[in-house]
């Protein structure tokens, strides 16, 4: 399996963002480096932690304990809870809004990750002004 950087992105509507103290409707919460399976396990852990009523069933899905409604499928990297969506996105798969949030919220590991984003979205790279003579 291939290793990579995954960014935990949170998104919601403007009303909930303001009520939760988020600076935007899309925020970058953290970065993880590892294989996809590791990140899937972290997402499952985060999802179960959202509610005392969320459990992992025999298939490996996170479900509501009372209704058996699937909250997060076994191999998924995203779930919704209480009007907010949480998802792990591979750094090379970030859309432009997610990339902006990742740079703004300073969750990257190193300059290589930053350069990866700049190579995909060159307009996000800082403008270096030439020295005037």
N, C-alpha and C positions, 0 to 999 in steps of 0.2 A: 504494500500500500504506500501511497505517496503522502508525504508530509506537506503541510501548508499552514498559512495563517488564516484564521477564521475570525471574523469580527461579530460580536454580539450586538445586534441592532434592536432598538426598541422604537416602536412607532405607534402613534395614536392620533386622535383628532385634536384640533386646537384647544377646545374646551378642557378635555382631560389633561392635555399637556400642561396647561396653566395650573390646573388644580393639583397636579403632581409635582410641580416645581421643575418641570423639564424646561430647558432653554429653547426647545423647538419641538415640532411634531415628530421629528426623527432624531434619535440620539444614538451615539456609539457608546456602549457600556463597558466593553472590555475586549481584549484580543486573546486568542488562544493559539498556540502553535502545536500542531500534532496531526495525527491521522484522523480521517473523518470519523472513524469509530469512537475515538476518544471524545470528539466534539458531540457526537450523538448521545453518548452517555452523560455528558455534562448537561445537555439540553433536557434530557429525561430527568436528571437530578433537580434542575431548576424548576421544571414543570411540576414535579411532585411537591416541591416546597411551596408552591403557590397556595395550596389549600389542604387542610386536613382531610378533605374528602377525595383527594386524588391518590390513586394507587397504581401500581404496575400489575397488569393481569398476566396470566400464564403465557400469552402471546408476546409479551414484552411491550405492549401498548400502555400508555398512561390513560386511565379511565376514571370517571367519576364513580366512587365506591357504591353509591346508591342506585344510579341509573345505568351504569356500564357504558355511558356515552364516551366515545373515544375523544380525548383531549389532545393527545400527541401519539401519532403512530410510531411504532418501534424505531424505524430508521429515519424519521423526519427531523428536520432542523428548525422547525418553526411551530409555534402554538399561539393561541389567543387566550387571554385571560382578562376579564373585567374591562373590556374595551381597549386593551393594549395588545399589540402583537410583538412577540419576541422571536428573533430568528438569528441563527448563525449563518453568515454569508462568507464564502471563500473570498479572499481579498481581490482576486482577479474577476469575481462575479458581482462586485458592488455596482449598483447603479450610481448615477452622478450624485443624487441627493445623499445616498449612504456614504459615498466617498467623501463628500464635503463634511458630513457629520463626523466621520472617522478622523479626518485631519483636524477639525475644530475641537473635538473632545479629547485629543491627545492620548489615544489608546494604543498606538502602534509600538511595536517592539524596537524597531531600529530604522535606520535610514533606507535600508533595502526595501522595507515595506512601503515607506513614503515614496520612494522612486517608482515602485510598482504602480501605485495610484497615479503618479504624475505621468507615467508612460501611457496609461489608459485614458486619462483625462488631462491632457497638457494644459488646458486653460486653468486648472486648479494650482499649477505650479507657481511659486512666487516669481514675480518679474524682477530680474536683475538689471538694474540700470547701469549703462556704460558710464565710465568716469568722463566728466566733461573737462576739456582742456582749455 
